[in-house]
């Protein structure tokens, strides 16, 4: 697993079409998430194995750099055979601090 910054993620979104996974509980995802992100809570990552191409870049994130859910999710995805897994350690908070937009779900 590699770590990625908000700026690197934005560049990746512009060029590589990664799958972005928010591993936070759905109630947090509904309040704010990176546009286009999927919400797959960390304990439900078996869904990723059924839904996603293991060769496509995957970026996981949680709340902020104090949250341990996304590094654990990245390790779990790699253990399932995903090859291009990235963790956004600054999470949704770092994404917002970098000036990028968030989306809400009603």
C-alpha distances in whole Angstrom, upper triangle without the diagonal:
4,7,10,13,16,18,15,14,18,18,16,18,21,20,17,18,14,15,14,14,16,16,19,22,24,27,24,23,27,27,25,22,20,22,21,19,19,19,18,18,16,18,19,16,18,19,16,17,20,20,17,16,14,13,14,11,10,10,10,12,15,18,17,16,18,16,14,14,11,8,10,10,6,7,10,9,7,10,12,12,10,9,7,5,5,7,10,11,15,15,19,21,19,19,23,23,22,25,23,25,24,26,28,29,32
4,7,10,13,14,12,12,16,15,13,16,19,18,16,17,14,15,14,15,16,17,19,23,25,27,24,23,27,27,24,21,19,21,21,19,20,20,19,20,18,21,21,18,21,22,18,19,23,22,19,18,16,15,14,11,11,9,11,12,15,18,16,15,17,16,15,15,12,10,12,12,9,10,13,12,11,14,16,15,12,11,8,7,5,6,9,10,13,14,17,19,17,17,21,21,19,22,21,23,23,25,27,29,32
4,7,10,12,10,10,14,14,13,15,18,18,16,17,14,15,13,14,15,16,18,22,23,25,22,21,25,24,21,19,17,20,20,17,19,19,19,19,17,21,22,19,22,23,19,21,24,23,20,20,18,17,16,12,11,9,10,10,13,15,13,11,14,14,13,14,10,9,12,13,10,12,15,14,13,17,18,18,15,14,11,9,5,5,6,7,10,11,14,15,13,14,17,17,16,19,18,20,20,23,25,27,30
4,7,8,6,6,10,11,10,12,15,15,14,15,12,14,12,13,14,16,18,22,23,25,21,20,23,23,20,17,14,17,17,16,18,19,19,20,19,22,23,20,23,23,20,22,25,23,20,20,19,18,16,12,11,8,10,10,13,15,13,12,16,15,15,15,12,11,15,15,12,15,17,16,16,19,20,20,17,15,12,10,6,6,5,7,9,10,13,14,11,11,15,15,13,16,15,17,18,20,23,25,29
4,5,5,6,9,10,10,12,14,15,15,16,14,15,13,15,15,17,18,22,23,24,21,20,23,22,18,16,13,16,17,16,19,20,21,21,20,24,25,23,26,25,22,25,27,25,23,23,22,21,18,15,14,11,12,11,13,14,12,11,15,15,16,17,14,14,17,17,15,18,20,19,19,23,24,23,20,19,15,13,10,9,6,8,7,9,11,12,8,8,12,11,9,13,12,15,16,19,22,24,28
4,5,5,6,9,10,10,12,14,15,15,13,14,12,14,14,16,17,21,22,23,19,18,20,19,15,13,10,13,15,14,17,18,20,21,21,24,25,23,26,25,22,25,27,25,22,23,22,22,19,15,14,11,12,10,13,13,12,12,16,16,17,17,14,15,19,18,16,20,22,20,21,25,25,25,21,20,17,15,11,10,7,9,8,8,9,10,7,5,9,9,7,9,8,11,12,15,18,21,25
4,5,5,6,9,10,11,13,14,15,14,16,14,17,17,20,21,25,25,26,23,21,23,22,18,16,13,15,16,16,19,21,23,24,24,28,28,26,29,28,25,27,29,27,24,24,24,22,19,16,16,13,15,14,16,17,15,16,19,20,21,21,18,19,22,21,19,22,24,23,23,27,27,26,23,21,18,17,13,13,10,12,11,12,13,13,10,8,11,11,8,10,9,12,14,18,21,24,27
4,5,5,6,9,10,11,11,13,12,14,13,16,17,19,21,25,25,27,24,22,24,24,20,17,14,15,16,16,19,21,22,23,23,27,26,24,27,26,23,25,27,25,21,21,21,19,16,13,13,11,13,14,17,18,16,16,20,20,20,20,17,17,20,19,17,20,22,20,20,24,24,23,20,18,14,14,11,11,9,12,12,13,14,15,12,11,14,14,11,13,12,15,16,19,22,25,29
4,5,5,6,9,10,10,10,9,11,9,12,14,16,18,22,22,24,21,18,21,21,17,14,10,12,13,12,15,17,18,20,20,24,23,21,24,23,20,22,24,21,19,19,18,17,14,11,10,8,10,11,14,16,15,16,19,18,19,18,15,16,19,17,15,18,20,18,19,22,22,22,18,17,13,12,9,10,8,11,11,11,12,14,11,9,13,14,11,13,11,13,14,16,19,21,25
4,5,5,6,9,10,10,10,12,11,14,15,19,20,23,23,24,21,19,21,21,17,14,10,11,12,13,16,18,20,22,23,26,26,24,26,25,22,24,26,23,20,21,21,19,16,13,13,11,13,14,16,17,17,18,22,21,22,21,18,19,22,21,19,22,24,21,22,26,26,25,21,20,16,15,13,13,11,14,14,13,13,15,12,9,12,13,10,11,8,11,13,15,18,21,25
4,5,5,6,8,10,10,13,13,17,18,21,23,27,26,28,25,22,25,24,21,18,14,14,15,15,19,21,23,25,25,29,28,25,28,26,23,25,27,24,21,20,21,19,15,13,14,13,16,16,19,21,20,21,24,24,24,24,20,21,24,22,20,23,25,22,22,26,26,25,21,19,16,16,13,15,13,16,16,16,16,18,15,13,16,16,13,14,12,14,16,18,22,24,28
4,5,5,5,7,7,10,11,14,16,19,22,25,25,27,24,21,24,24,20,17,13,14,13,14,16,19,20,23,23,26,25,22,24,23,20,22,23,21,17,17,17,15,12,9,10,10,13,15,18,20,20,20,24,23,23,22,18,19,22,20,17,20,22,19,19,23,23,21,17,16,12,12,11,13,12,16,16,16,16,19,16,14,17,18,15,16,14,16,17,18,22,24,27
4,6,6,5,6,9,9,13,15,18,21,23,23,25,22,19,21,22,18,15,11,10,10,11,14,17,19,21,22,25,24,22,24,22,19,21,23,19,17,17,17,16,12,10,11,10,13,14,18,20,20,21,24,23,24,22,19,20,23,20,18,22,23,20,21,24,23,22,18,18,14,14,13,14,13,17,17,16,15,18,16,13,16,18,15,15,12,13,14,15,19,20,24
4,6,7,9,12,13,17,19,22,24,27,26,28,25,22,24,24,21,18,14,13,13,14,17,21,23,25,26,29,28,25,28,26,22,25,26,22,20,19,20,18,15,13,14,14,17,18,21,23,23,24,27,26,27,26,22,23,26,24,22,25,26,23,24,27,27,25,21,20,17,17,16,18,16,20,20,19,18,21,19,15,18,19,16,16,13,15,16,18,21,23,26
4,6,9,12,14,18,20,23,26,29,28,30,28,25,27,27,24,20,17,16,15,16,19,22,23,26,27,30,28,25,27,25,22,24,25,22,19,17,18,16,13,11,13,14,18,19,23,25,25,25,29,28,28,26,23,24,26,24,21,24,26,22,22,26,25,23,20,18,15,16,15,18,17,21,21,21,21,23,21,18,21,22,19,19,17,18,20,21,24,26,29
4,6,9,12,15,18,21,24,27,26,29,26,23,25,27,23,20,16,15,14,15,17,20,21,24,24,27,25,22,24,22,19,20,21,18,15,14,14,12,9,8,10,11,15,18,21,24,24,24,28,26,26,24,21,21,23,21,18,21,22,19,19,23,22,20,16,14,11,13,13,16,16,20,21,20,20,23,21,18,21,23,20,21,18,19,20,21,24,25,28
4,7,9,13,16,19,21,24,23,26,24,20,22,24,20,17,14,13,10,11,13,17,18,21,22,25,23,20,22,20,16,18,19,16,13,12,14,12,8,8,9,10,14,16,19,22,23,24,27,25,25,23,19,21,23,20,18,21,21,18,19,22,21,19,16,15,12,13,13,16,16,19,20,19,18,22,20,17,20,22,20,20,17,17,17,18,21,21,25
4,6,10,13,15,18,21,21,23,21,18,21,22,19,15,12,12,10,10,11,14,15,18,18,21,19,17,18,17,13,15,17,14,11,11,11,10,7,5,5,7,10,13,16,19,20,21,24,22,21,19,16,17,19,16,14,17,18,14,15,19,18,16,13,12,9,10,10,12,13,16,18,16,16,20,18,16,19,21,19,20,16,17,17,17,20,21,24
4,6,10,12,15,18,17,20,19,16,18,20,17,13,11,11,8,7,8,11,11,14,15,18,16,13,15,13,10,13,14,11,8,9,11,11,7,6,5,6,8,11,14,18,19,20,23,20,20,17,14,16,17,14,13,16,16,12,14,17,16,15,12,13,10,10,10,12,13,16,17,15,15,19,18,16,19,21,20,21,17,17,16,16,18,18,22
4,7,10,12,15,15,17,15,12,15,17,14,10,8,9,7,5,6,9,10,12,13,16,15,13,16,14,11,14,16,13,11,13,13,14,11,9,6,5,6,8,11,14,15,17,19,17,17,14,11,14,15,12,12,15,15,13,15,18,17,17,14,15,12,10,9,10,10,13,14,11,11,15,15,13,15,18,17,18,14,14,13,13,15,16,19
4,6,9,12,12,15,13,10,13,15,13,9,9,11,9,5,5,6,6,9,10,13,11,10,13,11,9,13,14,12,11,13,14,15,13,11,7,6,5,6,9,12,14,16,18,15,14,11,9,12,13,10,10,14,13,11,14,16,15,16,13,15,13,11,10,10,10,13,14,11,11,15,15,14,16,19,19,19,16,16,14,14,15,15,18
4,6,9,9,11,9,7,11,12,10,7,8,10,10,6,6,5,6,7,9,12,12,11,14,13,12,15,17,15,14,17,17,19,16,14,11,9,6,5,6,9,12,14,15,12,13,10,8,12,13,10,11,15,14,13,16,18,18,19,16,18,16,13,12,11,10,12,12,9,9,12,13,12,14,17,17,18,16,15,12,12,13,13,16
4,7,9,11,10,8,12,14,12,10,12,14,14,10,9,6,5,4,5,9,9,9,12,12,11,14,16,15,15,18,18,20,18,16,12,10,7,6,6,9,12,14,14,10,10,7,6,10,10,7,10,13,12,12,15,16,16,18,16,18,17,14,13,11,11,12,13,10,11,14,15,15,17,19,20,21,19,18,15,15,15,15,18
4,6,8,6,6,10,11,10,10,12,15,15,11,10,7,8,5,7,10,11,12,15,15,15,18,19,18,19,21,21,23,21,19,16,13,10,8,6,7,11,13,13,10,11,8,8,12,12,10,13,16,15,15,19,20,20,22,20,22,21,17,16,13,13,13,13,10,10,13,15,15,16,18,20,21,19,18,15,15,14,14,16
4,6,6,7,9,11,11,11,14,17,16,13,12,8,8,6,8,10,10,13,16,15,16,19,20,19,20,23,23,26,24,22,19,17,13,12,9,10,14,17,16,12,13,10,12,15,15,13,16,18,17,18,21,22,21,24,22,25,24,20,20,17,17,17,17,14,13,15,18,18,19,21,23,23,21,20,16,16,14,13,15
4,5,5,6,9,10,10,13,15,15,12,10,7,8,7,11,12,12,14,16,15,16,19,20,18,19,23,24,26,24,23,19,17,15,13,11,12,16,19,19,16,17,14,15,18,18,16,18,21,19,19,23,24,23,25,23,26,25,22,21,19,18,19,19,15,14,16,19,18,19,22,23,23,21,19,15,13,11,10,11
4,6,5,7,9,11,14,16,17,14,13,10,12,11,14,15,15,17,20,19,20,23,23,22,23,27,27,30,27,26,22,20,17,15,13,12,16,19,19,16,18,15,17,20,20,18,21,24,22,23,26,27,26,29,27,29,28,24,23,21,20,20,19,16,14,16,19,18,18,21,23,23,21,19,15,13,11,10,10
4,5,5,7,8,12,14,15,13,12,10,12,11,13,15,16,17,20,19,19,23,24,22,23,26,26,28,26,24,20,18,15,12,10,9,12,16,16,13,15,13,14,18,18,17,19,22,21,21,25,26,26,28,25,28,26,22,21,18,17,17,16,12,10,12,15,15,15,17,19,19,18,16,12,11,10,10,12
4,5,5,5,9,11,11,9,9,7,10,10,13,15,15,16,19,17,17,21,21,19,20,23,24,25,23,21,17,15,13,11,9,10,13,17,17,15,16,14,14,18,18,16,18,21,20,20,23,25,24,26,23,25,23,20,19,17,15,17,16,12,10,12,15,14,14,17,19,18,16,14,10,9,7,8,10
4,6,7,11,11,12,11,11,9,12,13,16,18,17,19,21,19,19,23,23,21,22,25,26,28,25,24,20,19,16,15,13,13,17,20,20,18,20,17,17,21,22,20,22,25,24,23,27,28,27,29,26,28,26,24,22,21,19,20,19,15,12,15,18,16,15,19,20,20,17,14,11,8,5,5,7
4,7,11,12,14,13,14,12,15,15,18,20,20,21,24,22,22,26,26,24,25,28,29,30,27,25,22,20,17,15,13,12,15,19,19,17,20,18,18,22,23,21,23,26,25,25,28,30,29,31,28,30,28,25,23,21,19,19,17,14,11,12,16,14,13,16,18,17,16,13,9,8,5,7,8
4,7,9,11,10,12,11,14,15,17,20,20,20,23,22,21,25,25,23,23,25,26,27,24,22,19,17,15,12,11,10,13,17,18,16,18,17,16,20,21,19,21,24,24,23,26,28,28,29,26,28,25,22,20,18,16,17,15,11,8,10,13,11,10,13,15,14,12,9,6,5,5,7,10
4,6,8,7,9,9,12,13,15,18,18,18,21,19,18,22,22,20,19,22,23,24,21,18,16,13,12,10,9,10,12,16,17,15,17,15,14,17,19,17,18,21,21,20,23,25,25,26,23,24,21,19,17,15,13,15,13,10,7,10,12,9,10,13,14,13,11,9,5,5,6,9,12
4,6,6,9,10,13,15,17,20,19,18,22,20,18,21,22,19,18,20,21,22,18,16,13,11,11,9,10,11,13,16,18,16,18,16,14,17,19,17,17,21,21,20,22,25,24,25,21,22,19,17,15,14,11,14,13,9,7,10,11,8,9,12,12,12,8,7,5,6,9,11,15
4,6,9,11,15,17,19,22,21,20,23,20,18,22,22,19,18,20,22,22,18,16,15,13,13,13,14,15,17,20,22,20,22,20,17,20,22,20,20,23,23,21,24,27,26,26,22,23,20,19,17,17,15,17,16,13,11,14,14,11,12,15,14,13,10,7,6,5,8,10,14
4,7,10,13,16,18,21,19,18,20,17,15,19,19,15,15,17,19,19,15,14,13,12,12,13,15,16,19,21,23,21,22,20,17,20,22,18,18,22,22,19,22,25,23,23,20,21,18,17,16,16,15,18,18,15,13,16,17,14,15,18,17,17,13,11,10,8,11,11,15
4,7,9,12,14,17,15,14,17,15,13,16,17,14,13,16,17,18,14,13,10,9,9,10,11,14,16,18,20,18,19,16,14,17,18,15,15,19,18,16,19,22,20,21,18,19,17,15,14,14,13,16,16,12,11,15,15,13,14,18,17,17,14,12,10,9,11,11,15
4,6,9,12,14,12,11,14,11,10,14,14,11,11,14,16,17,14,14,11,10,10,11,12,15,17,20,21,18,18,15,13,17,17,14,14,18,17,15,18,20,18,19,16,18,17,15,15,14,14,17,18,14,13,17,18,16,17,21,21,21,17,16,13,12,12,11,15
4,6,9,11,10,10,13,11,10,14,15,13,13,16,18,20,17,16,13,12,10,10,10,13,16,19,19,16,16,13,12,16,15,12,14,17,16,15,18,20,18,20,18,20,19,16,16,15,15,17,17,14,13,16,18,16,18,21,21,22,19,17,14,12,12,11,14
4,6,8,6,6,9,8,8,11,12,11,12,15,16,18,16,16,12,12,10,10,11,14,17,19,19,16,15,11,11,14,13,10,12,15,13,12,15,17,15,17,15,18,17,15,15,14,15,17,18,15,15,18,20,18,20,23,24,24,21,20,17,16,16,15,17
4,6,5,7,10,10,10,13,15,14,15,18,18,21,19,18,14,13,10,10,10,12,15,17,17,13,13,9,10,13,11,9,12,14,12,12,16,17,16,18,17,20,19,16,16,14,15,16,17,14,15,18,19,19,21,23,24,25,23,21,18,18,17,16,18
4,5,6,9,10,10,13,15,15,15,18,17,20,19,18,14,13,10,10,10,13,15,16,16,12,10,7,8,10,8,6,9,11,9,10,13,14,13,16,15,18,18,14,15,13,14,15,17,14,15,18,19,19,22,24,25,26,24,23,20,20,20,19,22
4,6,8,10,11,13,14,15,16,19,18,22,21,20,17,16,13,14,13,16,18,19,19,15,13,10,11,13,10,8,12,13,10,11,15,14,13,17,16,20,20,17,18,16,18,18,20,18,19,22,23,23,25,27,28,30,27,27,24,23,22,21,23
4,5,6,8,10,11,12,13,17,16,20,19,19,15,16,13,14,14,17,20,21,21,17,16,12,13,15,12,10,13,14,11,11,15,14,13,16,15,19,19,17,18,17,19,20,22,19,20,23,24,23,26,28,29,30,27,26,23,22,21,20,22
4,5,5,7,9,10,11,13,13,16,16,15,12,13,11,13,14,17,20,21,21,17,15,12,11,13,11,7,10,11,8,7,11,11,9,12,12,15,15,13,15,15,17,18,20,18,19,22,23,22,25,27,28,29,26,25,23,22,22,21,23
4,5,5,7,9,10,13,12,16,16,17,14,16,14,17,18,21,23,24,24,21,19,15,15,16,14,11,13,13,9,9,12,11,9,12,12,16,17,15,17,18,20,22,24,22,23,26,27,26,28,31,31,32,29,29,26,25,25,23,25
4,5,5,6,8,12,12,16,15,16,14,15,14,16,17,21,24,25,25,22,20,16,16,18,16,12,14,15,12,11,14,14,11,14,13,16,17,16,18,18,20,22,24,21,22,25,26,25,27,30,30,31,28,27,24,22,22,20,23
4,5,5,5,9,9,12,12,12,10,12,11,14,16,20,22,23,24,21,19,15,14,16,14,11,11,13,11,8,11,12,9,11,10,13,13,12,14,15,18,20,22,19,20,24,24,23,25,28,28,29,25,25,22,21,22,21,23
4,6,6,8,8,11,12,13,12,14,14,17,19,23,25,26,26,23,21,18,16,17,16,12,13,13,11,8,11,11,7,9,8,12,14,13,16,17,20,22,25,22,23,27,27,26,29,31,31,32,29,28,26,25,26,24,27
4,6,9,10,13,14,16,14,17,17,20,21,25,27,28,29,26,24,20,19,21,19,16,16,17,14,12,14,14,11,12,12,15,16,16,19,20,23,25,27,25,25,29,29,28,30,33,33,33,30,29,27,25,26,24,26
4,7,9,12,12,14,12,15,15,18,20,24,26,27,29,25,24,20,19,20,19,16,16,18,15,12,15,16,13,13,12,15,15,15,18,19,21,24,26,23,23,27,27,25,28,31,30,30,27,26,24,22,23,21,24
4,6,9,8,10,9,12,13,17,19,23,25,26,27,24,23,20,17,19,18,15,14,16,14,11,13,14,11,11,9,12,12,12,15,17,19,22,24,21,22,26,25,23,26,29,28,29,25,25,23,22,23,22,25
4,5,6,9,9,13,15,18,21,25,27,27,29,26,24,22,19,20,20,16,15,17,15,12,13,15,12,10,8,10,10,12,15,17,20,23,25,23,24,27,27,25,28,30,29,30,26,26,25,24,26,25,28
4,6,8,9,12,14,18,21,25,26,26,28,25,23,20,18,18,17,14,13,14,13,9,9,11,9,7,4,6,8,9,13,16,19,21,24,22,24,27,26,25,28,30,29,30,27,27,26,26,28,27,30
4,7,9,12,15,19,22,26,26,26,29,26,24,22,19,19,19,17,14,15,15,12,11,14,12,9,6,6,6,9,12,16,18,21,24,23,24,28,26,25,28,30,28,29,26,27,26,27,29,28,32
4,6,10,13,16,20,23,24,24,27,25,23,21,18,18,19,16,14,16,16,12,12,15,14,11,8,8,6,9,11,14,16,20,22,20,21,25,23,21,25,27,25,26,23,23,23,23,25,25,29
4,7,10,13,17,20,21,21,24,22,20,19,15,15,17,14,12,14,15,11,12,15,14,12,9,8,5,6,8,11,13,16,18,17,18,22,20,18,22,23,21,23,20,21,21,21,24,24,28
4,7,10,14,17,18,18,21,18,17,15,12,12,14,11,9,12,12,9,10,14,13,12,8,9,6,5,6,9,10,14,16,14,16,19,18,16,20,22,20,22,19,19,18,19,21,21,25
4,7,10,14,14,15,17,15,15,13,9,10,12,10,8,12,13,10,12,15,15,15,11,11,8,6,5,6,7,10,12,10,12,15,14,13,16,18,17,18,16,17,16,17,19,20,24
4,7,11,12,13,15,12,11,9,6,8,10,7,7,10,11,10,12,14,15,15,12,13,11,8,6,5,6,9,11,8,10,13,13,12,16,17,17,19,16,17,15,16,18,19,22
4,7,8,10,11,9,9,8,5,8,10,9,9,12,13,13,15,17,18,19,16,17,14,11,9,6,5,7,8,5,7,10,10,10,13,14,15,17,15,15,13,15,16,17,21
4,6,8,9,6,8,6,5,9,10,10,11,14,15,15,17,19,20,21,19,20,18,14,12,9,8,8,8,5,6,9,10,11,13,14,16,17,16,16,13,15,15,16,20
4,7,8,6,9,9,9,12,13,13,15,17,18,19,21,23,23,25,22,24,21,18,15,12,10,9,7,5,5,6,8,10,11,12,14,16,15,15,13,14,15,17,19
4,5,6,9,10,9,11,14,14,15,17,19,20,21,23,24,26,23,24,21,18,15,11,9,6,5,4,6,6,7,9,10,11,13,15,15,16,14,17,18,20,23
4,6,8,10,9,10,13,14,14,16,18,19,20,22,24,25,23,23,21,17,14,10,9,5,5,6,10,9,8,11,13,12,14,17,17,19,18,20,21,23,26
4,6,9,10,11,13,15,15,17,19,20,21,23,25,26,24,25,23,20,17,13,12,8,8,9,12,11,11,14,16,15,17,20,20,21,20,22,22,24,27
4,6,7,9,10,11,13,14,16,17,19,20,22,24,22,23,21,17,15,11,11,8,9,8,11,11,12,14,16,16,18,20,20,21,19,20,20,22,24
4,6,6,6,9,10,11,13,15,16,17,19,21,19,21,19,16,14,11,11,9,11,10,13,14,15,17,19,19,20,23,22,23,21,22,23,24,27
4,6,5,6,9,10,10,12,14,15,17,19,17,19,18,14,13,10,11,10,12,10,12,14,15,16,19,20,21,23,22,22,20,20,21,21,24
4,5,5,6,9,10,10,12,14,15,17,15,16,15,11,9,6,8,7,10,8,11,13,13,14,17,18,19,21,19,20,18,19,20,21,24
4,5,5,6,9,10,11,12,14,16,14,15,14,10,9,6,8,7,11,11,14,16,15,16,19,20,20,23,22,23,21,23,24,24,28
4,5,5,6,9,10,11,12,15,14,15,15,11,11,9,12,11,14,13,16,18,18,19,22,23,24,26,24,25,23,24,25,25,28
4,5,5,6,9,10,11,13,11,14,13,10,10,9,11,12,15,13,15,18,18,18,21,23,23,25,23,23,21,22,22,23,26
4,5,5,6,9,10,11,9,10,10,6,7,6,10,11,14,13,16,18,18,18,21,23,22,24,22,23,22,23,24,24,27
4,5,5,6,9,10,10,11,11,8,10,9,13,13,17,16,19,21,21,21,25,26,25,28,26,27,25,26,27,28,31
4,5,5,6,9,9,12,13,10,12,12,15,16,19,18,20,23,23,23,26,27,27,30,27,28,26,26,27,27,29
4,5,5,7,6,9,9,7,10,11,14,16,19,17,20,23,22,22,25,27,26,28,26,26,24,25,26,25,28
4,5,5,5,6,8,7,10,11,15,16,20,19,22,24,23,23,27,28,27,30,27,28,27,27,29,29,32
4,5,7,9,12,11,13,14,18,19,23,22,24,27,26,26,30,31,31,33,31,31,30,30,31,31,34
4,6,9,12,11,14,16,19,21,24,22,25,28,27,27,30,32,31,33,31,31,29,29,30,29,32
4,6,9,10,14,16,19,21,24,23,26,29,28,27,31,32,31,33,30,31,30,30,31,31,34
4,6,7,10,13,16,19,22,20,22,26,25,24,27,29,28,30,27,28,26,26,28,28,31
4,6,10,13,16,18,22,21,23,26,25,24,27,29,27,29,27,28,27,28,30,30,33
4,7,10,13,16,19,18,20,23,21,20,24,25,23,26,23,24,24,25,27,28,31
4,7,10,13,16,15,17,20,19,18,21,23,21,24,21,23,22,23,25,25,29
4,7,9,12,12,14,17,15,15,18,19,18,20,18,20,19,21,23,24,28
4,6,9,9,12,14,12,12,16,17,16,19,17,19,18,20,21,23,26
4,6,5,8,10,9,9,12,13,12,15,14,15,15,17,19,21,25
4,5,9,10,8,10,13,13,13,16,16,17,17,19,21,23,26
4,7,6,5,7,10,9,10,13,13,15,14,17,19,21,25
4,5,5,6,9,10,11,13,12,13,12,14,16,18,21
4,5,5,6,9,10,11,10,10,8,11,12,15,18
4,5,5,6,9,10,10,11,10,13,14,17,20
4,5,5,6,9,9,11,11,15,17,20,23
4,6,5,7,6,8,8,12,14,17,21
4,5,5,5,6,7,11,13,17,20
4,5,7,10,11,15,17,20,23
4,6,9,11,15,18,21,24
4,7,9,13,16,20,23
4,7,10,14,17,20
4,7,10,14,17
4,7,10,13
4,7,10
4,7
4
